Amino acid sequence: MAKAIFYHAGCPVCVSAEQDLLNLIPSEAVEVVHLRNEKAKVAAAEKAGVQSVPALVLSNGNVLHINFGAAIADLK
């Protein structure tokens, strides 16, 4: 089974969402990607349909935009 991917930018909204998410989903089932630290992954996030962070891309490809912390364009 493919992992879900949680994209965030390190802002307080994102960090809070990450903590809540990891309390709900086992850490081995989700990859956490900090886009401010991993700029090379911004294109992959955008291709997956992420428009803002924090966002969770499920293993089936659905994107859940959890709250608005930053637009993906701001992370480029």
C-alpha positions in Angstrom: 0.0 0.0 0.0 1.3 3.4 -0.9 1.9 6.0 1.8 -0.1 9.2 2.1 2.0 12.3 1.8 1.5 15.3 4.2 2.9 18.5 2.7 3.6 21.5 4.8 5.7 24.6 5.0 6.6 24.7 8.7 4.3 27.5 9.7 2.4 27.2 13.0 -0.8 26.1 11.2 1.1 23.4 9.4 3.0 22.2 12.5 -0.2 21.9 14.4 -1.9 20.0 11.6 1.2 17.7 11.4 1.0 16.9 15.1 -2.8 16.2 14.9 -2.4 14.1 11.8 0.4 12.0 13.3 -1.8 11.3 16.3 -4.5 9.9 14.0 -2.4 8.1 11.4 0.5 5.8 12.2 3.8 7.5 11.1 4.7 4.5 8.9 1.6 5.2 6.8 2.4 8.8 6.0 5.4 10.6 4.6 5.8 14.1 5.9 7.4 16.6 3.5 8.4 20.1 4.7 8.4 22.1 1.5 10.4 25.0 2.8 13.2 22.6 3.5 12.7 20.3 0.5 12.0 22.8 -2.3 12.8 20.1 -4.9 9.5 18.4 -3.9 7.3 21.5 -4.6 6.8 20.4 -8.2 5.7 16.9 -7.1 3.2 18.4 -4.7 1.9 20.7 -7.4 1.6 17.8 -9.8 -0.3 15.8 -7.2 -2.9 18.6 -7.0 -1.7 20.5 -3.9 -2.8 24.1 -4.1 -2.0 25.2 -0.5 -0.4 23.7 2.6 -1.0 22.0 4.8 -2.4 19.3 2.6 -2.6 15.5 2.7 -2.4 13.5 -0.5 -4.0 10.2 0.1 -2.7 7.0 -1.4 -5.6 7.0 -3.9 -4.5 10.4 -5.2 -7.2 12.5 -3.4 -5.9 15.8 -2.0 -7.2 17.0 1.4 -6.4 20.7 1.9 -6.6 20.9 5.7 -6.3 24.6 6.4 -4.8 27.5 4.6 -1.2 28.1 5.7 0.5 29.1 2.4 -0.2 28.9 -1.3 1.9 26.4 -3.2 3.0 29.3 -5.4 4.6 31.0 -2.4 6.8 28.0 -1.8 8.6 28.1 -5.2 
